[in-house]
């Protein structure tokens, strides 16, 4: 038991104390995560979102970059009314990516 206590104390002292998150790096990782397409599903639908993620990965860009680019060209269509989406609508859906990491339904 003493060995375990010593190990936990050493781990805490050497690995946990003074540990801090890097918010900029975390935000960059989140921005690159393809799962962000779920925020666009109400606008473009699941199937189109899956195509968007695949194309973004193939091109080496983020989902946001590709979606904004396609919307700017009029190539991203709203699932319910068939109209081209504006880049502003894409940005609005992805405006608070931190909120997307919280539980519950985002509205």
C-alpha positions in Angstrom: 0.0 0.0 0.0 2.9 2.4 0.8 4.4 1.8 -2.7 1.1 2.6 -4.3 0.7 5.8 -2.2 4.3 6.8 -3.1 3.6 6.2 -6.8 0.4 8.2 -6.8 2.1 11.1 -5.0 5.0 11.0 -7.4 2.7 10.9 -10.4 0.7 13.8 -9.0 3.8 15.9 -8.3 5.6 15.2 -11.6 2.7 14.9 -14.0 -0.4 16.6 -12.7 0.6 19.7 -10.7 1.0 22.8 -12.8 -0.6 21.1 -15.8 -2.5 23.6 -17.9 -4.6 23.4 -21.1 -3.5 25.2 -24.2 -6.8 26.8 -25.3 -5.4 27.9 -28.7 -4.2 24.4 -29.6 -7.4 22.8 -28.3 -9.5 25.2 -30.4 -7.4 24.4 -33.5 -7.9 20.7 -33.0 -11.6 21.2 -32.6 -11.8 23.3 -35.7 -10.1 20.4 -37.7 -12.5 17.7 -36.3 -14.8 16.5 -39.0 -17.6 15.9 -36.5 -18.3 19.6 -36.7 -20.4 18.8 -39.8 -23.2 17.7 -37.4 -23.8 21.4 -36.8 -24.6 21.7 -40.5 -26.9 18.6 -40.7 -30.1 20.7 -40.1 -29.1 22.8 -43.1 -27.7 20.3 -45.6 -28.8 16.9 -44.2 -26.8 13.9 -43.1 -25.9 12.4 -46.5 -24.6 15.7 -47.8 -22.7 16.3 -44.6 -21.0 12.9 -45.1 -20.0 13.9 -48.6 -18.7 17.2 -47.3 -16.5 15.5 -44.7 -15.1 13.1 -47.3 -14.3 15.9 -49.7 -12.7 18.0 -46.9 -10.5 15.2 -45.8 -9.5 14.4 -49.4 -8.6 18.1 -50.0 -6.9 18.6 -46.7 -9.1 21.5 -45.5 -11.5 21.9 -42.7 -15.2 21.3 -43.0 -15.8 25.0 -42.4 -13.4 26.0 -45.1 -15.0 23.7 -47.7 -18.6 24.5 -46.7 -18.0 28.2 -46.9 -16.3 27.9 -50.2 -19.1 25.7 -51.7 -21.8 28.1 -50.3 -20.0 31.0 -51.8 -20.2 29.3 -55.2 -23.8 28.4 -54.7 -23.1 24.7 -54.6 -24.4 24.0 -51.1 -28.1 23.6 -51.1 -30.5 23.9 -48.1 -32.1 20.5 -47.5 -35.7 21.7 -46.8 -36.2 24.5 -49.3 -33.7 23.7 -52.1 -32.1 27.2 -52.1 -28.4 27.8 -52.2 -27.0 28.5 -48.7 -25.1 31.7 -48.0 -21.6 31.5 -46.5 -23.0 33.6 -43.6 -25.4 30.7 -42.8 -22.5 28.3 -42.6 -20.6 30.6 -40.3 -23.6 31.1 -38.1 -24.1 27.4 -37.7 -20.4 27.0 -36.8 -20.1 30.2 -34.9 -19.6 28.7 -31.4 -17.8 25.4 -31.9 -17.1 25.2 -28.1 -20.9 25.1 -27.5 -21.1 22.1 -29.9 -18.9 20.1 -27.4 -21.5 20.4 -24.7 -24.2 17.9 -24.2 -27.8 18.3 -25.3 -29.4 19.6 -28.4 -27.9 22.7 -30.0 -30.5 25.1 -31.2 
